[in-house]
């Protein structure tokens, strides 16, 4: 039987959690390319055939690019969050693990959306996966704000709440993407271009 050696409310430094999270993001981003390498362009007898085959892969390239960019943006959010987190507790660790659960599913979800875009489940695979990953990122920051004195002693509550509105903006946009994806497919992800504007609006209302 494993005995608990630390108090349930104990905290720990962020170094190992950051390293683990960075590794998961890197692996997920790398695995995205498998869809491209496993695709066969078929018989090619000329340059024209080759260009036509590459053109036929546009959906593969589009979804690969979207997933890669969104993973990069989420990793940047992770980096920014941990710039402020001095320590983490068990709840923070498990919320982060829940986020990573959906990060590692991104290559699988991207493949489903590409291969089965004619079906509702296929069109929703990418949007729902990113929504859940962003949801747990938002919950993680919300928990850190609640435990600010232990986890972020150098950050004021007002600054922590204001920063959290950036995560709320991404969450609202990802929810809108889920709603629109059945109708417009991957084009719904273009809503993320509104993230900066929505963040400023939310911060303005908070002020």
Residue pairs with C-beta under 8 A, 6 or more apart in sequence:
8 90
9 89
9 150
10 89
11 87
11 88
11 89
11 150
11 151
12 87
12 88
12 89
13 87
13 88
14 82
14 85
14 86
14 87
14 88
17 82
17 88
17 92
17 93
17 96
18 82
20 100
21 78
21 96
21 100
22 75
22 78
24 100
24 103
24 104
25 71
25 74
25 75
25 78
25 103
27 104
28 71
28 103
28 104
28 106
28 107
29 68
29 71
29 72
31 107
32 64
32 67
32 68
32 71
32 106
32 107
32 110
33 64
34 107
35 60
35 63
35 64
35 107
35 110
35 111
35 114
36 57
36 60
36 61
36 64
39 57
39 60
41 50
41 53
41 54
41 56
41 57
42 53
43 49
44 50
44 53
59 114
59 117
59 186
60 114
62 186
63 110
63 113
63 114
63 126
63 186
64 110
66 110
66 126
66 186
66 189
67 106
67 107
67 109
67 110
67 126
70 106
70 130
70 189
70 192
71 103
71 106
73 192
74 103
74 130
74 133
74 134
74 137
77 137
77 166
77 167
77 170
78 137
81 137
81 140
81 141
81 144
84 144
84 152
84 154
84 155
84 160
84 163
85 92
85 144
85 151
85 152
86 151
86 152
86 153
86 154
87 150
87 151
88 96
88 151
89 147
89 150
89 151
91 143
91 147
92 140
92 143
92 144
92 147
92 151
95 136
95 139
95 140
95 143
96 136
96 140
98 136
99 133
99 136
99 137
99 140
102 129
102 130
102 132
102 133
102 136
103 133
105 129
106 126
106 129
106 130
106 133
108 125
109 125
109 126
109 128
109 129
109 130
110 125
110 126
112 121
112 122
112 125
112 126
113 122
113 123
113 125
113 126
113 186
115 122
116 122
116 125
117 123
117 185
117 186
120 182
123 181
123 182
123 185
124 178
124 181
124 182
126 181
126 186
126 189
127 174
127 177
127 178
127 181
127 188
127 189
128 178
130 174
130 177
131 171
131 174
131 175
131 177
131 178
134 167
134 170
134 171
134 174
135 171
135 174
137 167
137 170
138 164
138 167
138 168
138 170
138 171
141 163
141 164
141 167
142 164
144 151
144 152
144 160
145 152
145 157
145 160
145 161
145 164
148 155
148 157
148 160
152 160
161 206
162 203
162 206
165 199
165 202
165 203
165 206
166 199
168 202
169 195
169 198
169 199
169 202
170 192
170 195
172 198
173 191
173 192
173 194
173 195
173 198
176 188
176 191
177 188
177 189
177 191
177 192
180 188
180 191
181 188
